[in-house]
């Protein structure tokens, strides 16, 4: 195949970039091969091609301005090296190009390819010496387009060493925007001690959702979480509630744990949310929507754990973008940390990850944590699953768990 390695016309680089992309996109659609895409992505990288960069940064007029912006935001966007400002364009292009070719991730083979493409992004993360989990540098990922659903935290190459992956280099978190990142860190104090107050836990479980597959592991997950947290929290349990009941209680909680189905509405993202049920004689499906959550202004929100459980055979594609919208709703409402999933998992993994997470932040029955501890708790929980014999080569079961927030 031919590759694009020509030099852009310096007099009109925007025109050249548009022409390059217009030629490349149709060819990718015809071939449908990831190999072709990867080769052309490298060509784009080598030529520093990126229409997205032009459209986003044309206001600056000078690459020095872009470098200053990148340097100023390194606290949130650790993945962009100081010595290569054009990498910002390359990262954007990966997401934009993939979005045109892959509307959804249909199976595990496609997911593995996506993880490998994500691994190319991980190559910009400095690799020094092996870190212990407790000393991993923190990284906040910001994805664009389809890349917003990429598991960068789980990226590794097909032939890479088992320890040469994102999780061995950095402690990953996500944020939708830099503004959201700083907003989360400014909301409440960065640490909590049991000597200060008793936290309120809102436990919401929906094992039976009208029109959806039952979630038999929900009750086990609830019992496990309550046993682990014990007397360190004041518990408010809502089983099979309607959205009004949740909205009345969520304003007083510090930690909210939801074990239920979720959904996204691409036509109206504010209608995306978690699936509850109406309080009627014959219950019907009801959505705790992003729109409803955004009307809240929580003063105490610390952690929202969204356990998007699913049975193994539930492959609902509409759930792919769930985390992007629903997490936003909980962040806007005021939660400092949100644990979510990029796609559903089976009940057994949901219970295991939740158990390991709460063990980390509530050691010996004492609930005490910092911002880093919350992200690290999820990191350790997923690491246990991903390195176990039963799940080591099954990323669909563990790579979906993500931490958003401070």
N, C-alpha and C positions, 0 to 999 in steps of 0.2 A: 504494500500500500504506500501511497505517497504521504508525505508529512508536510506540515506548514512550518517552515523555518525562515521565511523571508524577513527582511527588515522593513518595518513600517515606514511609510512616507512621513518624515518628520514635519512636513508642512501641514499635514492633516491626519494625525494619528487616530482620531476618533473615527474618521471615514474608513480607514484601513481595518480597524478593529471590528467595526460593524460588518464589513465585507467578509472578513475572515470567519466570523461566527455564522453568518448567513450561509456560507459554503459548508461549514462543518456540521451544523445541525442536521440538514437533510441527509447527509451521508451517514451520520450516526443512526438516524431513524431507519435507513435502508439496511444497514449491516446488522444492527441489534446485538453486536458482540462487545462484551465488556473489555476484551483485549484491545479492540480497536479504540474504545473509549479511553482506556488507560494510556495508550500510546499517544493519542491526540492530546490528552490532558498534559502529558509531559511536554509536548510541543508547545502547547499554550503557555506552560510554565516557563519554558526556555525563552520564548519571545516576549514574556511579560504581558501577554495579551489579556485583556479583560474589559469588556464593555461596561461591566458593573462598576469597576473602579472609576472609569471615566464619568459615569453618571452620578456617582456618589461624591466624588472629590473634585469635579470640574470647577466648583466654586473657589477652591483654594488657589489654583493656578500655579502652584509651586509644590514640588515633591517635598521640600523642606517642611512645609506646613503639615503635610500628611505625617511626616516623621515625628513632628512635635505632638500631633494628636495621638499617635500610637504610643509614644513614650509616656504621655500624660495618663493614659488609660491602662498602663501595664498591670496595675493592681487587679483589674478585672479581666483583661485579655492577655494572658501570659503567653499565649501561643504564637504571638507575632514577634520574631526576633528583631532586635534593634538594627542589625546590619543588613536587613533585607526588607525594606518597606513594600516592595512589590508583592511580597507573599500575601498581603491582604487581598490583592486582586485574585491571586491563585486560589485562595481558600474560598472566596465568594464564587468563583467560576465552577469549582467542583460541585457545590450545591445547586447552582443554577442549571448546569448542564445535566446533572443527574435527574433533576426535577422533570425535565422534558422527556427523559427516557423511561423513568421508573415512577409511575404514579403511586404505586404501592409496593410493599415488599411481600411477595406472595408465598415464598417458601424459604427454607433454611439455606438452600444453596445461594439464593439471591442475597440473603442476609450476610452470608460469609463473604461474598464478593463486596458487599457494601462495607463490611468491617475492614476488608483489605484496602479498599480505597480510602477509608478513614485513616488507615495506618500510614498512608502517604502524608497525610496532614500531621500525624504524630511525629514524623521525622523532623519537623521544625522545633520540637520540644527538646531542649538541651539534655544530653545524657552524660552524666558525670560518673558517679559511682553508685552502686546499689544502695538504696535507701531502706531503712526500716520504716514500717508503716507510720510510726509515730513522728517521723521526721520528714515525711514526703512533703515537698513544696506544694502549695495549693494552686490549682488552676481553675479558672472559670471559662467554660466554652460558650461561644455564641455562634449558633449555626444560622445559615440563611437558606431559604428555599427548602428543598427536601433534606438538606443537611441539618435542619433543625430537628429532624428525627433520627439523626445518625448517632450511634452509640460510640462516640469518640473515646469515652472512658474505658471501652472494652476492645479498642482497636489493636490489632496485631497482624503481621504478615503471615501468609500461609506457610512460608518456610522459615519464619523467624524463630529464634530461640524462645523457649517457653517463658522465660523471664523478660524477654524483650517486647514489652507491650506497654500500653498507657498506664495501667494500674501499678506497674513496677517503677514508673518514673514520677508520677504526680498523683496528688489527691484531687480527684476531679469533682467539680460542681458545674452547674449550668446557670445561665441567666439569659433572659430574653433580650435585654438591652443593658447598656452600661447604666442608664438612669435607674432601671429596676434594681440593679446590683447595689448602688449606693443608697437607694431608698430602703432596701431591706436591712442594710447595716445601720441605718440611722433610726430605725423604728423603736427598738427597745435595747436595754443593756445587753452586752455580748456574752454574759454568763449568768448562770442561775445557781444559787446555793440553797439547799433545803432549810437553812437557818433563816432565810428571808421570808418564805411563805410556802404554803402547801399548794401545789399546782392543781388546777381543775382539768380533768380528762373527760372529753366527750367521746364516747364510744358509740359509733353508728354502724349497725350491721343490717344487711339486707340479703338474706340467704335465698329468698324466693321473690324474684321480680317478675311481675306479669309480662308474659311474652318473651322472657329470656330464659336461658339455661340456669338451673339451680346451682348454687354455690355451696356444696356440702361442707367445705372447709372453713366457712365463716365462723361458725360457733366455736370450733377448735381454736381459731386465731384469736377470737375474743377472750376465751378462757385463758389462753396462754399469756396474752398481754396483761390481763388483769392480775394473774398470779405473779408475774414478774415485777410489775410496778407496785403491787401490794399497798402498803399504807403510805407510800410516798406521794399518792395523789388522791384527790377527792373525785370519785367516779360518778358520772352521769351517763347511764346506759339508755340508748334509744334503739329498739329492735323493730324493724319494719316500719320506720317512721315516714311521715309525709314531710315535704320541704318546709312547711310552716313550723313544725315542731323543731326541726333542726335550726332554723333561723332564729327561733326564740332562745335557744340554748347556746349557740355558737359564740355569741358575744361575750360570754363569761368564761370561756374555756381558754386554757393555755396550750393544751395539746388536743388535737382532734384526730381521731383514727377512724377512717372510713373503710369498711370491707364490703364492697358492693360492685356492681357493674358501672361502667362509665360509657359515655357516647360523645361524639363530636358532630357538629352540624356545620359543614363547610360553607353552606349558603348563608348561615347566620351564626358565626362563631360565638356570639354572646349567648346563644341557646345551648351550647355545649355544656356538659355537666355530668353529675353523678346520678344514677338511676335509683329513685326511691319509689314509693307508692302512695296513692291517695288514701285518705282516711274515710273510706266509704264502705258500704255494706259489701259491695263487690269491688275490691281494690283494683285500681288501674295504675299503669306506669306513670310516674311523675318525675320531672327533672329538677334537681337542685342545680340550677343553671348559673353560668358565669354572670349573667345579668343580675340575678338575685344576690350573688356573693359580692358583686361590685358596689352594691348599695350599703354594704356593711362597712364600718370603720372600727376595726377591732383594736382595742388598746392593750390586750393581753396576749394576742396570738403569737405563740412561739413555734410550734411544730404542727404541721398538717401532714399526716401519713395517709396517702391515698393508695390503698391496696386494691388495685384493679384486678381482682381474682377472675379466673376463667377456667373452665374445664379444658382438657387438652384438645378436644375436638372443636372448640369454639374458635373459629378463624375469622371473626367479623372484621373485615377490612376497614370499616368505618371507624374503628378504634385506633387506627394507626396514628392519627394526629391528636389523640385525646390529651396527651400531656401538655401540648403546646398551649391549648386554650384553657383547660381546667386549672392547670398550675397557675396560669396568669390570674385567674379569678381569685384563688386563695391568697396569692401574693398581694393583689390589689386590696383585698379585704383586710390585710394586715398581718398575715403570718410571715414570720421571719424566715422559716425554713419550710420547704415543701418536698416531701418524698413522693415521687410518682413513677409511672411506668410508660415506656414508649409503645408497648404493645402488651396484650394480656399474657398471663402465665397460668399454669395449673395450680390448683389449690395447695398441693403439697409444698411447692416452692414458696408460695405466698406466706404460708405459715412459718416455714423455716427462716426466711429472710426477716420477717417481722420479729420472730423470737430472738434471732441473733442481734438485730438492731437494738431492741430494748435491753438485752443483756449488757450491751456496751454502755448505754447511757444511764443505766440503773444498776450499778455494781453493788452487790451485797445489800440490796434493798434500799440503797440511797440514790435518789435521782439528782444528779449533779452533772452539769455539762457546760461547755463553751460552744461557740459557733463551730470551731474546728472539730470538736468532739462529735457533733451531729453528722457532719459530712464523713468523718472517719468511721463512725459506727456503721453507716451504710456500706462504705468501702470494704470494711472487714467482713461484714455479713455476706456481701456478694462474692468476696474472695474465697470464703469457705465453700460456697456452693460451686463456684467456677473451677476450683481445684480438686473437687471430689471426683471419685472414679465414675460415678453415675452421670455427672453433668459436665465433665471437662470438655467434651467435644459437642456439647449441645447448647450453644449460645442463646437459642431462642428461649431457654428456660431461666436465664439469669442476666443477660446483657441489657435487659430493658429497664432495670432499676436505676433511677437518676435522682440526684439531689439538686434542687434549685434553691437559691437564696444566699444568705450571708456567709 
